[in-house]
Amino acid sequence: MQIHHHQAVISKRTFVQGIVVAGLLIGGTYLVFFVLPRIFSEVQYPLAYDDIILEESKTHDLDPFLVAAVIYTESHFHQDAMSDAGARGLMQLIPSTAEGLARRMGDGSFTVDKLYDPATNIKYGAFHLQGLMGRYNGQIEPAIVAYNGGGGAGDRYLAGNRTGIPTESLNYVKKVLAAKQAYEQLYRTRLSGVDPFARTEEETVATRILQAVSQDVLAQISS
């Protein structure tokens, strides 16, 4: 009887091990084909300051995915970014332009250093983008061209005249639109203002992996 019992234990253990191996194989396949691409996408298109983006987008009647795409294209979400031309912060604002925006907004506390503050920079940038969207009756492409190359370039783009528009600005439009599409796919919940406690379907993959690992470790400890 003891031998049969021992064989039954081995058989049960082998069965469990087979299930574990199968689970690992399935999990590994899922990881390679579904999880890793998502992680790489989130690394390529990071997102931060989404609460500020949502607030300023609502205030200035803008698509938050567009605002996030402009920030990504301008600075890759580096709040201390500064261009060779002296543009500063997340939305890469020239100090003289930002000072004019501050005056129009009734903000008498403007300083150049404030452009490195995410809330201030996004507020000014969103206000500027709102003005350009209004200038072009809500048409994204000429507004984005103007954000990068100035109003003259935006006007020519709207008229269908590409002559004289900087190549950088024409490429900039493509980058912003591609980023906007990526942010719509990756961060639908975070940039739609949904209650953060209802994000189960849109949590970042990294978070879900960490939760799964933690649960597995707890299960192993308690078994």
Residue pairs with C-beta under 8 A, 6 or more apart in sequence:
35 205
35 209
38 186
38 205
39 205
39 206
41 182
41 185
41 186
42 186
42 204
42 205
42 206
44 182
45 72
45 179
45 182
45 183
45 186
46 72
46 76
46 77
47 68
47 77
47 183
47 186
47 187
47 190
47 191
48 77
48 118
49 71
49 77
49 90
49 118
49 119
49 122
50 64
50 68
50 187
50 190
50 191
52 118
52 119
52 122
52 123
53 64
53 67
53 68
53 71
53 122
53 191
54 64
54 191
54 193
56 62
56 67
56 122
56 123
56 126
57 63
57 64
57 67
57 126
58 193
59 126
60 126
60 127
60 129
60 130
61 130
62 126
62 129
62 130
62 133
63 180
64 191
64 192
64 193
65 180
65 183
65 184
65 187
65 191
66 129
66 140
66 176
66 180
67 122
67 125
67 126
67 129
68 179
68 180
68 183
68 187
68 191
69 176
69 177
69 179
69 180
69 182
69 183
70 91
70 125
70 129
70 144
70 147
70 176
71 77
71 90
71 91
71 122
71 125
72 179
72 183
73 172
73 175
73 176
73 179
74 81
74 87
74 90
74 91
74 92
75 81
75 89
75 90
75 91
75 92
77 90
78 90
79 89
79 90
79 116
79 117
79 118
79 121
80 89
80 116
81 88
81 89
81 90
81 92
82 88
83 92
85 94
86 94
86 95
87 93
87 94
88 94
88 95
88 98
88 112
88 115
88 116
88 121
89 115
89 116
89 117
89 118
89 120
89 121
89 125
90 118
90 121
90 122
90 125
91 121
91 122
91 124
91 125
91 126
91 128
93 101
93 115
93 121
93 124
93 125
93 128
95 112
95 115
97 128
98 110
98 112
98 115
98 124
99 110
101 124
101 127
101 128
102 108
102 109
102 110
102 124
103 110
104 127
105 123
105 124
105 127
114 120
114 121
115 121
115 124
128 147
129 143
129 147
132 143
132 146
132 147
132 151
132 154
133 139
133 140
133 143
135 143
135 146
135 151
135 154
136 142
136 143
136 146
136 154
136 158
139 158
140 177
141 157
141 173
141 177
142 154
142 155
142 157
142 158
143 154
144 172
144 173
144 176
144 177
145 153
145 154
145 157
145 165
145 169
145 170
145 172
145 173
146 153
146 154
146 155
146 157
147 154
147 172
148 166
148 168
148 169
148 172
148 173
149 165
149 166
149 168
149 169
149 172
152 164
153 164
153 165
153 166
153 169
156 162
156 163
156 164
156 165
157 165
157 169
157 173
162 170
183 191
187 202
188 202
189 198
189 199
189 201
189 202
190 199
190 202
194 202
